[in-house]
Amino acid sequence: MGEEKVNVPTADSRSNFTHHLLRDVQALEYMLKHDWFEKEPIRIGAEQEMCLVDKKTLKPTPKNINVLKRLTDYPWATTEIAQFNIESNFTPRVFTGSALRDMEAENIHQLKIIQEAAKGSNALIVLTGILPTLRKFDLALENLTPKPRYLALIEAIKAQQKNERGFELNLHGIDELHIHHDSPLLEACNTSYQVHLQVSPETFVPIYNIAQAVAAPVLAIAANSPLVFGKRLWHESRIALFQQSLDVRTSKEHLRQSEPRVSFGTRWLDKSIMEIYKEDIARFRVLLGTDIDEDSLELIGENKIPRLRALQVHNGTVYRWNRPCYGISENGMPHLRIENRVLPAGPTILDQTANAAFWLGLVTGMAHEFKDIREHLSFADVKDNFSKAAKFGIDTQFTWFHNQKISCRDLILNELIPLAYNGLKARNIEQCDIERYLGVIQQRAEAHQNGARWLLKSFTHLTERVNRDEAVTILTSQMVKCQMEEEPVHKWPIPKVEDLKHYRPVGLRVEEFMETDLFTVRESDLLELVGDLMDWRKLRYLPVEDENGHLCGLITTRKLLRYYIQKGRLNNEMNDYRTVADLMIEAPATVSPETTIKEAMHIMRNGKLGCLPVVKNDELVGLITEMDFLRVAGRLIERLK
């Protein structure tokens, strides 16, 4: 949406904006009918999103405005919705010859400039789909980039959110994550590498359908986002996270079908790009408005090219994974593009360029090979493939042509790479570049390691030795080190604890290292059960909660031991059926998830406490003990050796 001002529309301004939106639709239809669009040359482009992290802690650092102040001479560098994100935009270039290598070189050049600017803010940049060290509290509205269009977007989405619990995220992988958040800034978890392909109006429908068909295998081989808040979830968790973070649907009736604003789509295209625009206007209310200084139909009558500003603003608030785009080229002619929003950022510039080459070649190659992809695949299978690819990544089993069941690896190696090769060859991409980029995809499939699998294997390996926070810090450090190198992710070794020279848990909050896999009891439970449970699980503390998860008290081994000693002295004259309520510590000292380690240690030391239940909104969410602090201290001592 550029830097043009947008706003949350009032009733009157919404009506005015909608009026312009409908006139933009009519203007676009006229231009399509009367062949106003540029057909050659075919251009490609890309947008690079990245994360900013503190140089010492490798945690998100909200300094994009400060960094961009050092980049005022570079208009390709711009903000993103969160203050710990930056975006760079590549020069559109003709899709032929050295275009892919030039795009990679431009990416390297831009990132070096941004890295140098980030040094002045003690920051580093990270290319990754979801930053491993990202924490839930980093997504508070205070980290929203202070620009009117972002504030307007957040306000507009919140105004439509009717769920009292706010925005929910519910994902199941190796681990499980179920949280609610008070702002849609959850979407800022995602960082992407968005590739644009210019398409002529005549070929838009078949090529768009092909882009939909290949979205799943491209996503699967490129997956790079399996970790969210230290939980191992989907191989490409961005897909579900983005959809759920902006999901404002309210109906609880399962029989009613309702599409989210982040969507794969509902059907194949049949005749025109207009089917997408009209469906999105029909399905989704106007979310944002802007002052319109032109009448698109009047400009059409004067044989002038309209910007279609209302249509572009509305299109920018409906997030299809393959998004149609309207633009005006430098020569003044209008053009159409397909924006691929599937690909994650990272792990390396080479990996990203290989992903882009694979997608661009595959779409082009299949367009030459298959006149109508709908004759070979059902939309239901294509949509199901996409969902499975997000969940299982390179381990996915796809439903392909003629109901064939095939693994991601076999599909890519045996069928898709040859098609992509032919597509790039048809665009006269230089042979050495075709071999280089598709070679990365081939070797990635053969090694069965993409960014997601590297992260999952590495995280699991590290957490066997260190706490979760140190593990994600090591991963992020390794990514920073490798992202600018020529070694793609399928060649990366599993990182070692020693690879991170300095680990600084300064300012670490309780929620970053507390135990969340809790064993608890109720007030009515027998002490006999408590004793066995603490013995079986080697527990020293047991929180007591009610049926709603609210903390009621705490049972300690000291209290339990004292009870059994007294019981033995009285020769079992005591009641054998005493309950937790008879022995628990009522109203124990607690901390919130936002409490720092330093504050928690101070509370425990002054109160001579062995543990602290962690409570938020009266709900028990975790537990920290003296052993947790000993583990952190032990790791720091080990690093001094």
C-alpha positions in Angstrom: 0.0 0.0 0.0 3.0 2.3 -0.1 3.2 5.3 2.2 -0.2 6.6 1.1 -2.4 7.3 4.1 -5.1 4.7 4.9 -7.7 4.9 7.6 -10.4 3.0 9.4 -13.5 4.2 7.4 -16.5 5.8 9.0 -20.0 4.9 7.6 -19.9 7.8 5.2 -16.3 7.3 4.1 -16.9 3.6 3.7 -19.7 4.3 1.3 -17.5 6.7 -0.7 -14.6 4.2 -0.7 -17.0 1.4 -1.8 -18.3 3.6 -4.6 -14.7 4.1 -5.9 -14.0 0.4 -5.4 -16.9 -0.6 -7.7 -15.8 2.0 -10.3 -12.3 0.5 -10.2 -13.7 -2.9 -11.0 -15.6 -1.5 -14.0 -12.4 0.3 -15.1 -10.3 -2.8 -14.8 -12.9 -4.8 -16.8 -12.8 -2.2 -19.5 -9.0 -2.3 -19.7 -9.0 -6.0 -19.9 -11.7 -6.1 -22.6 -10.0 -3.5 -24.7 -6.5 -4.9 -24.4 -4.7 -2.1 -22.6 -2.3 -4.4 -20.7 1.4 -4.9 -21.3 2.2 -8.4 -22.5 6.0 -8.3 -23.1 8.5 -8.3 -21.6 7.7 -10.7 -18.7 9.3 -9.4 -15.5 10.0 -10.9 -12.1 10.7 -9.3 -8.8 10.7 -10.1 -5.0 10.3 -8.6 -1.5 12.6 -9.7 1.3 11.3 -9.5 4.9 13.8 -9.9 7.7 14.0 -9.8 11.5 16.1 -7.5 13.6 17.7 -9.0 16.8 19.9 -7.6 19.5 23.5 -8.3 18.9 24.2 -9.8 22.3 21.0 -11.6 23.3 19.7 -12.5 19.7 16.2 -11.6 20.9 13.9 -9.3 18.7 14.9 -5.7 19.0 12.3 -3.0 18.0 14.7 -0.7 16.2 13.5 -0.7 12.6 12.9 3.1 12.5 16.4 3.8 13.9 18.0 1.5 11.3 15.9 2.9 8.4 17.0 6.5 9.4 20.5 5.4 8.2 19.0 4.1 5.0 17.3 7.2 3.7 19.4 7.1 0.5 17.9 3.6 -0.3 14.2 3.8 -1.2 14.1 0.0 -1.5 14.3 -0.4 2.3 11.1 0.1 4.2 9.2 -0.8 7.4 7.1 -3.8 8.2 4.2 -4.0 10.7 6.4 -4.8 13.7 9.4 -2.7 14.9 11.7 -5.7 14.8 11.1 -6.3 11.0 12.4 -4.6 7.9 11.5 -5.2 4.2 13.6 -4.6 1.1 12.3 -4.6 -2.4 14.1 -5.8 -5.5 14.3 -4.1 -8.9 11.8 -5.6 -11.4 13.9 -7.3 -14.1 13.1 -9.1 -17.4 12.7 -12.8 -16.8 15.5 -14.1 -19.0 19.3 -14.5 -19.2 21.0 -13.7 -15.9 17.8 -12.4 -14.1 18.0 -15.0 -11.3 21.7 -14.4 -10.6 21.2 -10.7 -10.7 18.3 -11.0 -8.2 20.5 -13.0 -5.9 23.4 -10.4 -6.2 21.0 -7.6 -5.5 19.7 -9.4 -2.4 23.3 -9.8 -1.1 24.1 -6.2 -1.9 21.0 -4.9 -0.1 21.4 -7.1 3.0 25.0 -6.0 3.4 23.9 -2.4 3.4 21.1 -3.1 6.0 23.5 -5.1 8.1 25.9 -2.2 8.2 23.1 0.2 9.2 21.9 -2.2 11.9 25.3 -2.2 13.6 24.6 1.4 14.7 21.7 0.1 16.7 23.6 -3.0 18.1 21.4 -5.2 15.9 21.8 -8.1 13.5 19.5 -9.2 10.7 18.1 -12.8 10.5 16.5 -14.5 7.5 14.0 -17.0 8.8 10.3 -17.8 8.4 9.6 -17.4 12.2 12.4 -16.2 14.5 13.2 -18.9 17.0 13.9 -16.4 19.8 10.6 -14.6 19.3 8.5 -14.5 22.5 4.8 -13.9 22.9 5.3 -10.6 24.7 7.4 -9.3 21.7 4.0 -9.1 19.9 2.5 -6.5 22.2 1.1 -3.4 20.5 4.0 -1.3 21.9 6.1 -3.0 19.2 3.8 -2.0 16.4 5.7 0.2 13.9 4.4 3.8 14.5 2.9 4.5 11.1 -0.7 5.4 10.5 -1.4 2.6 8.0 -0.3 -0.1 10.5 -2.3 1.4 13.3 -5.3 1.7 11.1 -5.0 -2.0 10.0 -4.7 -3.2 13.6 -7.7 -1.0 14.7 -9.8 -2.2 11.8 -9.1 -5.9 12.6 -9.7 -5.5 16.3 -13.0 -3.8 15.6 -14.2 -6.9 13.8 -12.9 -9.3 16.4 -15.9 -10.4 18.6 -14.2 -13.2 20.5 -13.9 -12.1 24.2 -10.6 -14.1 24.4 -9.1 -12.1 21.6 -7.0 -13.7 18.9 -6.3 -17.4 19.3 -3.5 -19.6 18.0 -4.0 -23.4 18.2 -1.4 -25.6 16.6 -0.4 -29.3 17.1 2.9 -30.7 15.9 5.4 -32.6 18.0 4.4 -30.1 20.7 1.1 -28.3 21.2 0.5 -24.6 21.4 -2.8 -23.0 22.4 -2.7 -19.4 23.4 -4.8 -16.3 23.1 -3.5 -12.8 22.5 -5.1 -9.4 22.7 -3.8 -8.1 19.4 -3.5 -9.3 15.8 0.2 -8.5 15.8 0.6 -12.2 16.0 0.9 -11.9 12.2 4.3 -10.2 12.8 5.7 -13.6 13.6 5.9 -14.3 9.9 8.7 -13.2 7.6 8.5 -14.1 3.9 10.3 -14.0 0.6 7.6 -12.9 -1.8 8.2 -13.5 -5.5 6.4 -11.7 -8.3 5.7 -13.0 -11.8 4.3 -10.7 -14.4 1.5 -12.4 -16.5 -0.4 -11.3 -19.5 -4.3 -11.1 -19.2 -4.7 -14.0 -21.7 -2.5 -16.4 -19.7 -3.4 -15.2 -16.2 -6.1 -17.8 -15.6 -4.1 -21.0 -16.6 -0.9 -19.7 -15.0 -2.7 -18.7 -11.8 -4.3 -22.2 -11.6 -0.9 -23.8 -12.1 0.5 -21.5 -9.3 -2.2 -22.9 -7.0 -1.5 -26.5 -8.1 2.3 -26.3 -7.4 2.0 -24.2 -4.2 2.1 -27.3 -2.0 5.2 -29.1 -3.3 7.1 -25.7 -3.5 6.0 -25.0 0.1 7.0 -28.4 1.3 10.6 -28.3 -0.1 11.1 -24.7 1.1 9.6 -25.1 4.6 11.5 -23.2 7.2 9.2 -22.3 10.1 8.6 -25.1 12.6 9.3 -23.3 15.9 6.9 -20.9 17.5 7.7 -19.7 21.1 9.9 -22.7 21.6 7.3 -25.2 20.5 7.8 -27.7 17.6 4.7 -27.3 15.5 4.0 -27.4 11.7 7.0 -27.6 9.3 5.7 -24.3 7.9 3.8 -22.8 10.9 3.5 -19.4 9.1 0.6 -20.7 7.1 -1.7 -21.5 10.1 -0.3 -18.7 12.2 -1.1 -16.0 9.7 -4.6 -17.3 9.0 -5.4 -17.6 12.7 -3.9 -14.3 13.7 -6.3 -12.4 11.4 -9.3 -14.7 11.8 -12.2 -12.6 12.9 -15.0 -15.0 11.9 -17.7 -15.2 14.6 -20.1 -18.0 13.6 -19.9 -21.1 15.7 -22.3 -23.0 13.4 -20.3 -25.6 11.6 -22.8 -25.9 8.7 -22.1 -22.4 7.7 -19.1 -22.0 5.4 -17.0 -18.8 5.9 -13.6 -18.1 4.5 -10.9 -16.3 6.5 -9.2 -13.2 5.1 -6.0 -15.3 4.8 -7.0 -18.0 2.4 -5.8 -20.4 -0.3 -9.0 -19.8 -2.3 -12.2 -21.7 -2.9 -12.1 -22.9 -6.5 -10.2 -22.8 -9.8 -10.3 -19.7 -11.9 -12.4 -20.1 -15.0 -12.2 -17.1 -17.3 -10.6 -14.0 -15.8 -8.7 -12.4 -12.9 -11.9 -10.5 -12.2 -13.3 -13.6 -10.5 -10.8 -13.1 -7.7 -11.4 -9.4 -7.2 -15.2 -9.8 -7.3 -15.2 -12.8 -4.9 -13.0 -10.9 -2.4 -15.3 -7.8 -2.6 -18.3 -10.0 -2.1 -16.9 -12.0 0.8 -15.0 -9.4 2.8 -16.2 -6.1 4.1 -14.1 -3.0 3.4 -11.5 -3.0 6.2 -9.5 0.1 5.3 -10.2 3.3 3.4 -8.1 6.1 1.9 -8.7 9.4 0.2 -9.2 8.9 -3.5 -8.1 11.7 -5.7 -9.1 10.2 -9.1 -12.2 8.8 -10.7 -11.0 5.7 -12.6 -13.9 5.6 -15.1 -13.4 9.3 -15.9 -9.7 8.6 -16.6 -10.6 5.7 -18.8 -12.9 8.0 -20.8 -9.8 10.3 -21.3 -7.7 7.3 -22.4 -5.5 7.6 -19.2 -4.3 4.8 -17.0 -6.0 4.8 -13.5 -4.1 3.6 -10.4 -7.2 1.8 -9.2 -6.3 2.9 -5.7 -9.4 1.7 -3.9 -9.1 -1.8 -5.5 -5.4 -2.0 -4.5 -6.2 -1.0 -0.9 -8.9 -3.6 -0.6 -6.8 -6.3 -2.3 -4.0 -5.5 0.3 -6.4 -6.6 3.1 -7.3 -10.0 1.6 -4.3 -12.3 2.0 -4.4 -15.0 -0.7 -1.3 -17.2 -0.7 -1.2 -16.5 -4.5 -2.3 -12.9 -4.7 -3.3 -11.1 -7.9 -1.7 -7.7 -8.3 -2.3 -4.8 -10.6 0.5 -2.3 -11.3 1.8 0.3 -13.7 5.2 -0.2 -15.3 7.8 2.5 -15.8 6.7 2.8 -19.4 3.2 3.8 -18.1 1.5 0.7 -19.2 -0.7 -1.4 -16.8 0.3 -4.9 -16.0 -0.8 -8.0 -14.0 1.3 -10.0 -11.6 1.0 -13.1 -9.4 2.5 -12.6 -6.0 3.7 -15.8 -4.4 3.4 -15.3 -0.6 4.1 -19.0 0.2 7.9 -18.9 0.5 9.5 -18.2 3.9 12.5 -16.0 4.4 15.8 -17.8 4.6 17.7 -19.8 5.6 20.2 -18.4 3.1 20.1 -16.1 0.2 21.1 -19.0 -2.1 18.2 -21.1 -0.7 15.7 -18.3 -1.3 16.9 -17.8 -4.8 16.7 -21.5 -5.5 13.1 -21.5 -4.1 12.2 -18.6 -6.4 13.9 -20.3 -9.4 12.0 -23.5 -8.7 8.7 -21.8 -8.5 9.2 -19.6 -11.5 10.5 -22.4 -13.6 7.8 -24.8 -12.5 5.0 -22.4 -13.2 6.4 -21.6 -16.6 7.3 -25.2 -17.5 3.9 -26.5 -16.5 2.2 -23.8 -18.5 4.0 -25.0 -21.6 3.3 -28.7 -20.8 -0.4 -28.5 -19.7 -3.0 -26.4 -21.4 -5.4 -26.7 -18.5 -4.2 -28.1 -15.1 -7.8 -28.6 -14.1 -7.9 -31.7 -16.3 -5.3 -33.4 -14.1 -6.0 -32.3 -10.6 -9.1 -31.5 -8.6 -9.1 -28.2 -6.6 -10.0 -30.2 -3.5 -6.8 -32.3 -3.8 -4.7 -29.1 -4.5 -6.1 -27.4 -1.4 -5.6 -30.5 0.7 -2.0 -30.8 -0.6 -1.3 -27.3 0.6 -2.6 -27.9 4.1 -0.6 -31.2 4.3 2.6 -29.4 3.0 2.3 -26.8 5.7 2.0 -29.5 8.4 4.5 -32.0 7.2 6.8 -30.2 4.9 9.3 -32.4 3.0 7.7 -35.5 4.7 4.4 -34.9 2.9 2.5 -37.5 0.9 0.7 -35.7 -2.0 -2.2 -36.6 -4.1 -1.1 -35.9 -7.7 -2.2 -36.5 -11.2 -4.8 -39.2 -11.7 -5.1 -39.6 -7.9 -1.5 -40.8 -7.6 -0.2 -40.9 -4.1 3.5 -39.8 -4.1 6.1 -38.5 -1.6 7.4 -35.0 -1.8 10.8 -36.2 -2.5 9.8 -38.5 -5.4 7.4 -35.9 -6.9 10.1 -33.2 -6.9 13.0 -35.3 -8.1 11.2 -37.3 -10.8 8.6 -34.9 -12.1 8.8 -31.3 -11.0 12.5 -30.5 -11.4 12.5 -31.6 -15.1 9.4 -29.3 -15.6 11.1 -26.4 -13.8 14.3 -27.0 -15.9 12.2 -26.8 -19.1 10.4 -23.7 -17.9 13.7 -21.8 -17.1 15.2 -23.0 -20.4 12.1 -21.6 -22.3 12.8 -18.2 -20.7 16.5 -18.5 -21.9 17.8 -18.4 -18.3 21.5 -19.1 -18.4 22.4 -22.8 -18.2 24.9 -22.4 -15.4 22.2 -20.6 -13.3 19.6 -23.2 -14.0 21.9 -26.0 -12.9 23.0 -24.0 -9.8 19.6 -23.2 -8.4 17.7 -26.3 -9.4 20.8 -28.3 -8.1 20.1 -26.8 -4.6 16.5 -28.1 -4.8 17.6 -31.5 -6.0 20.3 -31.9 -3.4 17.9 -30.7 -0.7 15.4 -33.4 -1.7 18.1 -36.1 -1.9 19.5 -35.1 1.5 15.9 -34.9 2.9 16.8 -31.7 4.8 15.3 -28.3 4.3 15.2 -25.5 6.9 12.4 -27.0 8.8 14.0 -30.4 9.3 17.3 -28.7 10.2 15.6 -26.6 12.9 13.6 -29.5 14.3 16.5 -31.9 14.5 18.8 -29.2 15.9 16.3 -28.0 18.5 15.5 -31.5 19.7 19.3 -32.3 20.0 20.1 -29.1 21.8 17.2 -29.3 24.4 18.6 -32.6 25.5 21.5 -30.6 26.9 20.3 -27.1 27.6 17.2 -25.2 28.4 14.8 -24.0 25.7 15.9 -20.4 25.7 19.6 -21.3 25.3 18.6 -23.8 22.5 16.8 -21.2 20.4 19.6 -18.7 21.0 22.1 -21.2 19.6 19.9 -21.8 16.6 19.5 -18.1 15.9 23.3 -17.6 16.3 24.0 -20.3 13.8 21.4 -18.9 11.3 23.1 -15.4 11.5 26.4 -17.0 10.8 25.3 -19.1 7.9 22.7 -16.9 6.1 25.2 -15.0 3.9 27.4 -17.9 3.1 27.2 -20.1 0.0 26.4 -23.3 1.9 22.7 -24.0 1.5 20.8 -25.4 4.5 20.8 -29.1 3.3 24.6 -29.0 4.0 24.3 -27.4 7.5 25.5 -29.6 10.4 23.6 -29.9 13.6 24.9 -27.1 15.8 26.7 -27.8 19.1 26.3 -26.0 22.4 29.8 -24.8 22.1 29.0 -23.0 18.8 27.5 -20.1 20.8 30.5 -18.5 22.5 28.5 -16.3 24.9 25.0 -16.9 26.2 23.5 -13.9 28.0 20.2 -14.6 29.7 20.0 -10.9 30.8 16.5 -9.7 31.3 15.1 -13.3 30.7 11.5 -13.5 31.9 10.0 -16.3 33.9 7.9 -17.5 30.9 11.0 -18.2 28.9 12.2 -21.0 31.2 9.4 -22.0 33.4 8.1 -25.6 33.3 4.7 -25.8 31.6 4.2 -29.6 31.5 2.7 -29.6 35.0 1.4 -32.3 37.3 -1.3 -30.9 39.6 -3.8 -32.1 42.1 -7.2 -30.9 43.4 -8.2 -30.0 47.0 -10.3 -33.1 47.3 -7.5 -35.6 46.2 -6.2 -38.0 48.9 -2.8 -37.3 50.4 -2.0 -40.9 49.6 -2.3 -40.2 45.9 -0.2 -37.1 46.3 2.6 -39.1 48.0 2.6 -41.7 45.2 2.5 -39.0 42.5 5.4 -37.1 43.9 7.4 -40.4 44.3 6.6 -41.6 40.7 7.5 -38.3 39.1 10.3 -37.3 41.4 8.5 -34.1 42.3 9.2 -31.8 45.2 6.3 -29.4 44.6 2.7 -30.0 43.4 0.4 -27.0 42.6 -3.2 -27.4 43.6 -5.7 -26.1 41.1 -9.5 -26.1 40.6 -11.4 -27.4 37.6 -10.9 -24.0 35.9 -7.1 -24.0 36.2 -7.0 -21.5 39.0 -4.3 -21.9 41.6 -5.7 -22.9 45.0 -2.5 -23.8 46.9 0.7 -25.7 46.9 1.9 -29.1 48.3 5.6 -29.6 49.2 7.5 -32.7 50.1 8.5 -31.0 53.4 4.9 -30.7 54.4 4.1 -34.2 53.2 7.1 -35.7 55.0 6.1 -33.9 58.3 2.6 -35.3 58.0 3.8 -38.9 57.5 6.3 -38.7 60.4 3.5 -37.4 62.7 1.2 -40.1 61.4 3.8 -42.8 62.2 4.3 -41.5 65.7 0.6 -41.7 66.4 0.5 -45.3 65.3 -1.9 -44.7 62.5 -4.5 -43.2 64.8 -4.9 -40.3 62.3 -7.5 -40.3 59.7 -6.2 -42.3 56.7 -8.3 -40.3 54.3 -7.0 -36.8 54.7 -7.1 -34.7 51.5 -4.9 -32.1 49.9 -7.1 -29.3 51.4 -5.9 -30.4 54.9 -2.2 -30.0 54.1 -1.7 -27.5 51.3 -0.1 -24.1 51.6 -2.9 -21.6 50.9 -2.2 -18.5 48.9 1.4 -19.3 48.1 3.7 -16.6 46.7 3.4 -16.4 42.9 4.9 -14.5 40.0 3.6 -13.5 36.6 5.1 -14.8 33.3 6.5 -11.3 32.7 8.5 -11.3 35.9 12.3 -11.3 35.2 14.6 -14.1 36.5 16.3 -11.5 38.7 13.0 -10.5 40.3 12.0 -14.1 40.8 15.3 -15.1 42.4 14.9 -12.1 44.8 11.4 -13.3 45.8 12.6 -16.9 46.4 15.7 -15.9 48.3 13.9 -13.4 50.6 11.0 -15.8 51.2 13.3 -18.8 51.5 11.1 -20.5 48.9 11.9 -23.5 46.8 9.4 -22.8 44.0 7.1 -20.2 42.6 3.9 -21.0 40.7 3.5 -18.8 37.7 0.0 -17.2 37.4 -1.7 -15.0 34.8 -5.2 -13.7 35.1 -5.7 -16.1 38.1 -4.8 -19.1 35.9 -1.8 -21.4 36.6 0.4 -21.3 33.6 3.7 -22.7 34.9 6.1 -23.4 37.7 9.7 -22.5 38.5 11.9 -24.1 41.1 15.4 -23.6 42.5 16.5 -26.4 40.2 15.6 -24.2 37.2 17.9 -21.5 38.5 20.6 -24.0 39.2 20.5 -25.3 35.6 20.8 -21.8 34.2 23.7 -21.0 36.6 25.3 -24.4 35.9 25.3 -23.7 32.1 26.9 -20.2 32.7 29.6 -21.8 34.9 30.3 -24.4 32.2 30.7 -21.7 29.6 33.5 -20.1 31.8 35.6 -23.2 31.5 
